[in-house]
Amino acid sequence: MEIVELGETAVIGIEVVADFGQLRSEIPAAWRELFSRQDELPALGTGVFVEASNHLGDGRYREIIGAVAVVADVAVPDGMAVALLPGGRFVHHRHDGSVATIAGGYQTIYDWAAEQGLTLGNRKLDVGYTADDVQQPHELYVDILI
């Protein structure tokens, strides 16, 4: 667990805005759509996809399932969206478990931050998904408010 500085990050992909309870069905559908359209995304270089999450309040979330744009002026494919995550301080945790246990990885971040007296924000970034579903570590980030 560590505190890191991230620059502004642009994620291009499929947008989902839904209540928390709906994410369980909406997110897998978004991943299927993204992988069927991955050739439309900017070149990844690493072949790794991301999920950017922002809690909007009242149990609603905005998720972008996609790729990190490495250049600022990249075109956004039709039917996709871009999420700009402002730069700043984030708690970072490397999750070595399965995708099914990523929520536990985030809980580890929240527990550690509470022990450190940190207040976390509503933005999360999960880097480590692959189109071929090969399990690999995920880099998890949550923004720090204070």
N, C-alpha and C positions, 0 to 999 in steps of 0.2 A: 504494500500500500504506500502510495506516495502522492504528494501534491506536485502537479505539473502545470506549466503555462502552455496553453494552446493558442495558436493564431486563429483568426476567423476561418471557419470551415464552411464550405458550400457542399451540400449533399443534393444530388439530382436523382430523382426516382419517382416512385409511385407514392402518392400522398393518401393517408388514411386519417380521417378525423372521426372519432367515435368515442362513445362512453367506454369506460374500462372493461365492462362485461362483454362488450362487442368485439374487443380487440382479439380475443381468442379465435374467432372465425375470420375476421377481416384481415389480420396480419398474414396468416398462411396464404390467403387468396392473393394478397399483394405480392408476396414473394413469388408465387407461381407466375403472376403476370410479369413481374420484373425479369425473371429468368427467361421467359419466352421472348422478351424484348431487349435482352442485355446487349445485343449488337448495336442498339441505338444510343447506348450510353457512351460518355467520353472514355477514351482508353484508360484502363485501370492500372496497367503496369503490374500490379501485384495479384490481380484476379480476386481480390477480397472486396466483399460488399459490406455495407453498414446499415444500421438502423439508428436514425436520429429521432429522439422523442422529446416532446415538450408538453408538460401537464398544463392545460389551459384553465383549469379550475373546474369546480362542480363535477368532478369525475370524468371530464372530457380530455382527450389527448389528441395531439397532432403528431403523427408518425410519418417519417419519410424513409422508405425502404429503397436503397439505391447505392450509388457510388459517390465517392468524394471527388469533386472536380478539382483538378490540379492547376487549371488556369481560370482566370476570372471571367473571361468573355466567351465561355463555352455555350453553345446553343442548347436549349432545353427542348427535348423531343415533345411532340404533340401528346397530350394526355398525361404528361409528367409534370412535376413541380420541382422547385428548388427551395431548400431551407438553408438560410444563413445562420450559422451558430456563431455568435460573437466570441471573439477571443477572450481569454481570461484564465483564472485559476480553476483547476479541476482536480478532484480526487481521482486517481487512476488505480485500477486493480486489474491484474491479469487473471482471467477466469480460465482454469484448465479443465473444467468439467464439461459436461454435455450442454447442448443448447437448452435442453429441458430444465437445467438447473441454473440458468443465468439469473433468474430472480434471486436466488440465494447469493450469487456473486454481488448483485446490487445491495442486498441486505448487509453483506459484509462491509461494503462501503459506508452505508448509513450508520452501522454500529460503530465503525472506526471513527467516523467524523464526529459522532456524538461524544465519544471518549476524548477527542481532541478539542472539543468545544467549538466545532465548526458548524455553521448553518449552511445547508446545501440548498441549491436552487431547483428549478423545475426542468432543467435541460439535461438530457442523457445522450451519450453516444456509445454505440456498441459496434466495434470493428472486428470482423473475423468470420463473416459468413462466406460460403463458397457455393457456386452453382452446382457442383457435383456432390454437395452435402458431406464432404470429408470433414470429420471433426478435427478442429484445431483450436488453439487458445484464442480467446476473445479478449480484446483490450476494452475495458469498460471505463467510462468517464462520467462523472456527475459534477456539474458546475458548483462552485463555492460562492455563496453570497457574502459571508463574513468569516 
